[in-house]
Amino acid sequence: MSRETDRRTFLTLAGSVAGTAALAGCSDGGTEPNDSGDGGTSTDAEESLPEPETRDDYLQRANLLLNQDAPWIYLNRQYSVYGKSTDVEWEARRDERIDGDAIEPLGSKSTVTITQSGLGTGLDPHDHRETTTDNIVLQAYEGLLTRDREGRVTKQLASSYERIEPGVVEFGLRSGVSFHTGDSMTKEDVAFSINRMVQDDVGITSPQADQLPGVTGAEVVDGNSAVRVNSDGINPIVFASFATYCDIVNKSWITSNERAYINTNMNGTGPFMLDTYEQDVEVVFTSYDDYYGDAPAADSLVIKGAPESSTRVNQLLTGETDIAVNVPPQSVSEVRNSEDTEISAVPSTRVLYNGMMYDREPFDSVEFRQAMNHAVDMESIIENVLSSFGAAISQPTVEGFFGYNGDVDPYEYDVERAEQLVEESGYAGAEITLHTPVGRYLQDLEIAQAVVGFLDDLSNVSASVKQRDFGSLANDLVDGDITTGPDFYLIGWGNATFDASQTIIPTLTSDGSLTSYEDDRVDELVEQAQSMGSQN
């Protein structure tokens, strides 16, 4: 697949059967070198296993091949570690979502304050790709479906949802819903919102297009308050995708305002409406009086940004904030020992990894990429850097997700093997730089420094760290152009659909918006999985 091909081509074709290949591999923890020289996995090894039969099989096989081909240094599954005030009732979620209306202030308290690592890149719900922005826009914007704390799909702006035929689903719409400007929500608004995400000619080129994989567009249903959504193929995860993505916007408001205005103002249907927005400082919401559902317990909600974890913890301990995101391990005991604060921690749906651009030296060698995995002692990092708030990963997919391959083990820490593979790669003496954000993820800089320490300890590799502003790094990675990102970087990927495809498609297929990798076999496996009718 040509890199000049539009980055959306694969995703819009993901529901069609482009061809089935007999793909397999060996579950040996990724220690066997790849002899193909083109980023693919050895054909000889593939032939030892039967062809996948079910959607789960295809996704598991993709995870196996990705482990062996090692386009990432597989780091860890993140834990979401929050500090919270005893003045509020709230429990952390696996998907990192912080719903303001799920936070209950106690006593006479009426305002809730959240401090996270940053304030994202704007307020347009379709024009970003970061969790920090998500946790702001979701206070005012809503989707057709959502998930509860346990991850179950539930209705939000939809009153019903059903599959009409292969490739076509229909959403009935809730009545009595109004936008914050007072306009009633219509089926035209809903169809427009979906099309704005997946179609380039509807306002913007949304960086979220691959979050509705296979979806080609939406149309209103004559005579009913309903919208039909079309996909190219069966699209087995269409409802799982809509339970996480695609906020509904007011068509007339969006089309009558400039992009800059939309990114600094909000007009959703949610329980909170925007009061003030001070970029990079704070966002203030007040409860929306005409909300169709139950009123939030808090009258107002404030979200602040503080990149330094010490600042977030200090704000919590001094009563300046009620919830502090990503409390570092070294501060956990301090938060626990305070009479006014406590820790709320949960294994998240996010993986942290080091992407290695497969087509750039020295990372164009599978032996070198495997060497990088063998060189890093992840168990030591989890114990000493994360204080056990993490778990080593062996593949892009989190344990418990559909498509997770339980037969694939994390790479073994083996310095001798790592050095041998570096020699076999032809890149002995390589000098590499790891780009990392600071304060975006739990102990991100400290993890990056530990990784580089292990790599630099190899006798035939030199490694260093480059600290980056998260927004700048993210923009380099999600622009759909694989040539603009750094060769080697630390980043996290959260997947709230609980399906392997929604990590693999955007990060590891040929036209994924955050891809570091291109391999026809992996593309075909995922494409076949997306052509199958159900997750079961």
C-alpha positions in Angstrom: 0.0 0.0 0.0 1.6 3.3 -1.1 2.4 5.9 1.6 1.0 8.4 -0.8 -2.4 6.7 -0.6 -4.8 8.8 1.5 -4.4 7.7 5.1 -8.1 6.9 5.3 -8.1 4.4 2.4 -7.5 1.3 4.5 -10.0 2.3 7.1 -12.8 2.9 4.8 -12.1 -0.4 3.2 -11.7 -2.2 6.5 -15.1 -3.9 6.2 -14.5 -5.5 2.8 -12.8 -8.7 2.1 -9.7 -7.7 0.2 -8.3 -11.2 0.3 -7.4 -13.8 2.9 -3.9 -14.9 3.4 -2.7 -18.0 5.4 -1.0 -16.1 8.2 0.5 -17.6 11.3 3.5 -17.5 13.6 5.2 -18.9 16.6 4.4 -17.7 20.2 7.9 -17.6 21.3 8.0 -14.2 22.9 9.3 -12.5 19.8 12.9 -13.8 20.2 13.3 -15.2 16.6 14.8 -12.7 14.1 12.9 -11.8 11.0 14.7 -12.7 7.8 12.3 -11.1 5.3 14.1 -7.7 5.4 10.9 -5.8 4.6 9.2 -5.4 7.9 7.1 -8.6 7.5 7.2 -11.8 9.6 8.9 -14.9 8.3 6.7 -17.0 6.0 8.3 -20.2 7.1 7.2 -19.6 10.7 3.7 -18.6 9.5 3.1 -21.9 7.7 3.4 -23.9 10.9 0.0 -22.7 12.2 -3.4 -23.0 10.6 -5.3 -20.1 9.1 -7.5 -18.2 11.5 -11.2 -18.9 11.4 -13.0 -16.4 13.7 -12.7 -12.7 14.2 -11.0 -13.3 17.5 -8.5 -15.6 15.8 -7.6 -12.9 13.2 -7.0 -10.3 15.8 -5.0 -12.6 18.0 -2.8 -13.5 14.9 -2.2 -9.8 14.2 -1.1 -9.4 17.8 1.3 -12.3 17.5 2.9 -11.0 14.3 3.2 -7.5 15.9 4.9 -9.0 18.9 7.4 -10.8 16.6 8.1 -7.9 14.3 8.4 -5.5 17.2 7.4 -2.1 15.8 7.3 -1.0 19.4 9.3 -1.4 22.5 6.4 -2.9 24.5 6.4 -1.1 27.8 3.5 -1.3 30.2 -0.2 -1.1 30.8 -0.8 2.1 32.6 -2.6 2.3 35.9 -4.8 5.4 36.4 -3.7 6.8 39.7 -5.8 9.7 41.0 -5.6 11.6 44.2 -9.0 12.9 45.4 -10.3 15.0 48.2 -12.5 13.5 50.9 -14.9 16.4 50.2 -16.1 14.5 47.0 -17.5 11.1 46.2 -16.0 9.6 43.0 -14.4 6.4 41.7 -11.8 6.1 38.9 -12.8 4.4 35.7 -10.7 2.0 33.5 -11.2 4.2 30.4 -9.7 7.3 32.0 -12.9 9.2 31.6 -13.8 11.8 34.3 -17.5 12.6 34.1 -18.1 15.8 36.0 -21.7 14.7 36.7 -20.4 11.5 38.4 -18.6 13.6 41.0 -20.7 14.4 44.1 -19.5 17.3 46.3 -20.2 16.7 50.0 -21.7 19.0 52.6 -22.1 22.6 51.4 -19.6 22.3 48.6 -21.0 23.1 45.2 -17.9 23.5 42.9 -15.7 20.6 41.9 -12.2 21.1 40.6 -10.1 18.7 38.5 -6.4 19.2 37.8 -5.0 17.2 34.9 -1.6 17.3 33.0 -2.9 19.8 30.4 -5.8 21.5 28.8 -5.6 19.9 25.4 -5.5 21.6 22.1 -9.0 23.2 21.8 -12.7 22.7 22.4 -13.8 21.3 19.0 -14.9 17.7 19.9 -13.9 16.4 16.5 -10.6 18.2 16.0 -8.3 16.6 18.5 -6.8 13.2 19.5 -5.9 13.5 23.2 -7.5 12.3 26.5 -6.8 15.6 28.1 -9.1 17.3 25.6 -11.6 14.5 25.8 -12.0 15.0 29.5 -12.9 18.7 28.8 -15.2 18.3 25.9 -17.2 15.4 27.3 -18.6 17.7 30.0 -20.5 19.6 27.4 -20.8 17.3 24.4 -22.4 13.8 24.3 -22.6 10.9 21.9 -25.3 8.6 20.7 -24.1 5.8 23.0 -21.8 5.7 26.0 -20.3 3.3 28.5 -20.9 2.9 32.2 -18.1 2.5 34.7 -17.9 -1.2 34.1 -17.5 -0.7 30.3 -21.0 -1.8 29.3 -22.6 0.0 26.3 -25.5 2.2 27.2 -27.8 4.7 25.4 -27.1 8.4 25.6 -28.6 10.6 22.9 -29.9 7.5 21.1 -33.2 6.0 22.2 -32.5 2.7 20.3 -30.0 1.1 18.1 -30.1 -1.9 15.8 -28.4 -3.5 12.8 -30.7 -3.2 9.8 -28.6 -5.2 7.3 -24.9 -5.8 6.8 -23.2 -2.5 6.7 -26.3 -0.5 7.9 -27.3 0.4 11.4 -30.0 2.7 12.7 -30.1 4.9 15.7 -33.4 6.2 17.1 -33.0 9.5 18.7 -34.0 10.7 22.2 -36.6 13.4 22.2 -36.5 16.6 24.3 -32.8 17.2 23.9 -31.5 20.8 23.4 -28.2 22.3 22.7 -26.8 24.9 25.1 -27.9 27.7 22.7 -31.5 26.5 23.1 -31.8 24.8 19.6 -33.4 21.4 19.7 -31.3 18.5 18.6 -32.4 17.1 15.2 -31.6 14.1 13.1 -29.8 16.5 10.7 -27.5 17.5 13.5 -26.7 13.8 14.2 -26.0 12.9 10.6 -23.9 16.0 10.1 -21.8 15.1 13.2 -21.0 11.7 11.9 -20.2 12.9 8.4 -18.0 15.6 9.8 -15.8 13.0 11.4 -15.6 10.5 8.5 -15.9 12.7 5.3 -13.2 15.1 4.3 -15.6 17.4 2.5 -17.8 18.1 5.5 -16.0 21.0 7.3 -12.7 19.6 8.5 -10.4 16.6 8.0 -11.0 15.1 11.4 -8.1 13.3 13.1 -10.7 11.0 14.7 -11.9 9.5 11.4 -10.3 6.1 12.2 -12.1 6.0 15.5 -15.2 5.1 13.6 -13.5 2.5 11.4 -15.4 1.3 8.3 -18.1 4.0 8.7 -18.6 5.9 5.4 -21.4 8.3 6.3 -24.8 8.8 7.8 -28.3 9.9 6.5 -31.5 10.9 8.1 -34.5 8.5 8.0 -37.6 10.0 6.4 -40.6 10.1 8.6 -38.8 9.0 11.8 -36.6 10.6 14.4 -33.7 8.3 13.4 -30.4 8.2 11.5 -28.9 5.4 9.5 -25.2 4.9 9.5 -23.5 3.2 6.5 -20.3 1.2 6.7 -18.2 -0.4 4.0 -18.8 -4.0 5.1 -20.4 -5.5 8.1 -18.4 -3.4 10.6 -18.6 -5.7 13.7 -17.6 -3.0 16.2 -19.8 -0.2 15.0 -21.8 0.1 18.3 -18.6 -0.3 20.4 -17.1 2.6 18.4 -20.1 4.9 18.8 -20.2 4.1 22.6 -16.8 5.9 22.8 -16.5 8.3 19.9 -18.5 10.9 17.9 -19.9 13.7 19.9 -23.0 15.3 18.5 -22.8 18.9 17.5 -25.3 21.6 16.3 -25.0 21.7 12.5 -26.1 25.4 12.2 -23.7 26.5 14.9 -20.7 24.7 13.5 -21.3 25.8 9.9 -21.9 29.5 10.8 -18.7 29.8 12.9 -15.0 29.8 12.1 -12.7 27.0 13.2 -10.9 29.2 15.8 -14.2 30.1 17.4 -15.4 26.5 17.6 -12.1 25.6 19.3 -12.6 28.3 22.0 -16.4 27.9 22.6 -18.8 25.0 23.1 -22.4 24.2 22.2 -23.3 20.7 23.3 -26.2 18.9 24.9 -24.4 17.7 28.0 -25.0 18.4 31.7 -22.5 21.2 31.9 -22.2 24.3 29.7 -19.1 26.4 29.1 -18.8 29.5 31.3 -15.2 30.6 30.6 -12.2 29.2 28.8 -8.7 30.5 29.5 -6.4 28.5 27.2 -3.6 26.6 29.1 -5.0 27.9 32.4 -8.5 26.6 33.2 -11.9 25.8 31.8 -15.0 26.6 33.9 -18.4 25.0 33.4 -21.8 25.6 35.0 -24.7 23.1 35.1 -27.1 23.3 32.2 -30.6 24.1 33.5 -32.4 22.6 30.6 -30.5 19.3 30.5 -32.9 16.4 29.6 -31.4 14.1 32.3 -30.7 14.3 36.0 -29.0 17.5 37.0 -25.3 17.1 38.1 -24.6 17.2 41.8 -22.1 20.1 41.3 -23.3 23.5 40.3 -20.0 24.3 38.6 -17.0 22.4 37.4 -13.4 23.7 37.0 -10.7 21.9 35.0 -7.1 23.1 35.4 -3.9 22.1 33.7 -0.6 21.5 35.4 2.1 19.6 33.6 4.2 19.0 36.7 2.9 16.1 38.9 4.2 17.9 42.0 2.0 20.9 41.2 -1.1 18.7 40.9 -0.3 16.9 44.1 0.3 20.1 46.0 -3.0 21.5 44.7 -4.7 18.5 46.1 -3.0 18.6 49.5 -3.7 22.3 49.9 -7.4 21.9 48.9 -7.0 23.8 45.7 -8.3 20.9 43.6 -10.6 17.9 44.3 -9.1 15.4 41.8 -5.5 15.2 40.8 -4.7 13.1 37.7 -1.6 10.9 37.5 -0.3 11.0 41.0 3.3 9.7 40.8 4.3 6.7 42.9 6.6 8.7 45.1 3.6 10.9 46.2 1.1 8.1 46.9 2.0 7.7 50.5 1.8 11.4 51.1 -1.7 11.6 49.6 -2.8 8.5 51.6 -1.4 9.8 54.9 -3.3 13.1 54.6 -6.6 13.2 56.5 -8.2 15.2 53.7 -7.1 13.1 50.6 -7.0 9.6 49.4 -5.9 7.5 46.4 -8.2 6.1 43.7 -6.3 3.7 41.4 -7.5 1.3 38.7 -5.8 -0.6 35.8 -6.5 1.5 32.7 -7.2 0.7 29.1 -4.0 2.5 28.1 -0.7 1.1 26.9 2.5 3.0 27.0 5.1 2.2 24.3 8.1 3.3 22.4 7.3 3.6 18.7 10.1 2.9 16.3 9.6 4.1 12.7 10.0 0.9 10.7 11.4 2.6 7.6 14.2 4.6 9.2 17.6 3.5 10.2 18.3 1.7 12.5 14.7 0.8 13.1 14.2 -0.6 9.7 15.8 -3.8 10.9 13.5 -6.2 12.8 16.6 -7.6 14.6 17.4 -4.1 15.9 13.8 -3.6 17.0 13.7 -6.9 18.8 17.1 -6.0 20.4 15.5 -2.9 21.9 12.8 -5.0 23.5 15.3 -7.5 25.0 17.5 -4.7 26.3 14.8 -3.2 28.6 14.1 -4.7 32.0 10.4 -3.8 32.2 9.8 -5.6 35.5 12.5 -3.4 37.1 10.8 -0.3 35.7 7.4 -1.4 36.9 8.8 -2.1 40.4 11.2 0.8 40.8 9.7 3.6 38.7 6.0 2.8 38.9 5.9 1.3 42.4 4.0 -1.6 40.8 1.3 0.7 39.3 1.7 -1.0 36.0 1.9 -4.3 34.2 4.3 -5.4 31.4 2.7 -5.9 28.0 3.6 -8.3 25.2 1.4 -6.9 22.4 -0.6 -3.7 21.5 -3.8 -5.2 23.1 -4.6 -5.1 26.8 -5.4 -8.3 28.6 -9.2 -8.8 28.7 -9.9 -7.1 25.4 -11.4 -8.9 22.4 -8.5 -10.1 20.3 -5.9 -10.3 23.0 -3.5 -13.2 22.5 -2.8 -15.0 25.8 -0.1 -17.1 24.2 2.3 -14.2 23.6 4.7 -13.4 26.4 6.6 -10.1 27.0 10.1 -10.0 25.7 12.7 -11.5 28.1 15.3 -9.1 29.5 18.4 -10.5 27.9 21.4 -8.1 27.4 23.5 -10.7 25.6 20.7 -11.5 23.2 20.1 -7.8 22.6 23.7 -7.1 21.8 23.8 -10.1 19.4 20.7 -8.9 17.6 22.2 -5.4 17.2 25.3 -7.0 15.6 23.1 -9.1 13.3 21.1 -6.0 12.3 24.3 -4.3 10.9 23.7 -1.3 13.1 26.3 -1.7 15.8 27.3 1.7 17.1 23.9 3.2 16.4 23.1 6.5 18.2 19.4 6.9 19.0 17.2 9.6 20.7 14.0 8.9 22.5 11.4 11.7 22.3 9.2 11.8 25.4 6.4 14.0 26.8 6.8 15.2 30.4 3.8 14.9 32.8 1.3 13.6 30.3 1.4 10.0 31.5 2.3 8.4 34.9 6.0 8.8 35.3 6.5 9.3 31.5 9.9 11.1 31.7 11.1 8.7 34.4 10.2 5.7 32.3 11.9 7.2 29.2 15.0 7.8 31.3 15.0 4.3 32.5 14.5 2.9 29.0 17.4 5.0 27.7 19.5 3.9 30.6 19.1 0.2 29.7 19.7 0.9 26.0 22.8 3.0 26.6 24.2 0.2 28.7 24.4 -2.0 25.6 28.0 -2.2 24.4 27.0 -1.4 20.8 24.2 1.3 21.2 24.2 4.9 22.4 20.9 6.4 23.6 19.6 9.7 24.9 16.4 11.4 25.9 14.8 14.4 24.3 12.0 16.1 26.3 9.1 17.3 24.3 5.9 19.3 24.8 3.1 16.8 24.6 1.0 18.9 22.2 3.9 19.4 19.8 4.8 15.7 19.9 1.2 14.6 19.5 0.8 16.9 16.5 3.8 15.4 14.8 2.5 11.9 15.3 -1.2 12.3 14.4 -1.0 14.4 11.2 -1.3 11.3 9.0 2.2 11.7 7.6 4.6 9.1 8.8 7.6 11.1 7.6 7.0 14.0 10.0 7.2 12.2 13.4 10.4 11.4 15.3 12.2 8.1 14.6 11.8 7.0 18.2 9.2 8.2 20.8 7.3 7.4 24.0 3.5 7.8 23.7 0.4 6.2 25.2 -2.7 4.9 23.5 -6.0 4.5 25.3 -8.6 2.2 23.8 -12.1 2.6 25.3 -13.8 0.2 22.8 -12.4 -2.9 24.5 -11.5 -4.3 21.0 -8.0 -5.0 19.7 -8.7 -3.4 16.3 -9.0 0.0 17.8 -5.4 0.0 18.9 -4.0 -1.8 15.9 -5.8 0.1 13.2 -4.7 3.6 14.2 -1.2 2.8 15.5 0.0 -0.1 13.4 -1.7 -0.4 10.1 -0.4 1.2 6.9 -2.6 4.3 7.0 -3.3 4.6 10.7 -3.2 8.2 11.9 -0.6 7.4 14.5 1.2 4.6 12.7 4.9 3.8 12.9 4.6 0.7 10.8 3.5 -0.8 7.5 3.0 -4.5 6.8 0.6 -6.0 4.3 0.0 -9.1 6.3 -1.1 -7.2 9.4 -3.3 -5.0 7.2 -4.9 -8.1 5.7 -5.5 -9.7 9.1 -7.2 -6.7 10.5 -9.1 -6.1 7.3 -10.4 -9.7 7.4 -11.3 -9.3 11.1 -13.3 -6.2 10.3 -15.2 -8.1 7.6 -16.6 -10.6 10.0 -20.0 -10.2 11.4 -19.6 -10.3 15.1 -17.3 -10.1 18.0 -18.4 -13.6 19.1 
